[in-house]
Amino acid sequence: MAANNIMEGSIMLVLSRKVGESIFINESIRVTVVQSAKNGRIRLGIDAPPEVRVLREELTKSCFNSSPSKNGKAESLSPSAQLP
């Protein structure tokens, strides 16, 4: 599945949150606004079970666009590629 087709057909929920406030995704994933900076950036903290892979969007694009491995499936990213 291409990265740009992941959200196809879904509706985006837009929320406002202050520093320290969170949202929950399912029952096991919590996203918290940790810090807000004057340059318009924010820092998010994500609490998720270890089996849930959390990647920045630009890493998902490189993962989905990677060349297939010998068994026909895309290679997974190494843990070192998952930057904080």
Number of C-alpha atoms within 10 A of each C-alpha: 7 10 15 10 8 9 9 8 7 7 7 7 5 6 6 5 11 11 13 12 11 16 13 12 10 7 7 10 14 14 16 19 17 15 13 13 8 6 6 6 9 12 12 15 14 16 14 15 9 7 6 10 8 15 15 10 10 9 15 16 14 12 17 16 14 14 12 11 10 8 7 8 10 14 15 11 14 7 7 7 10 12 9 8
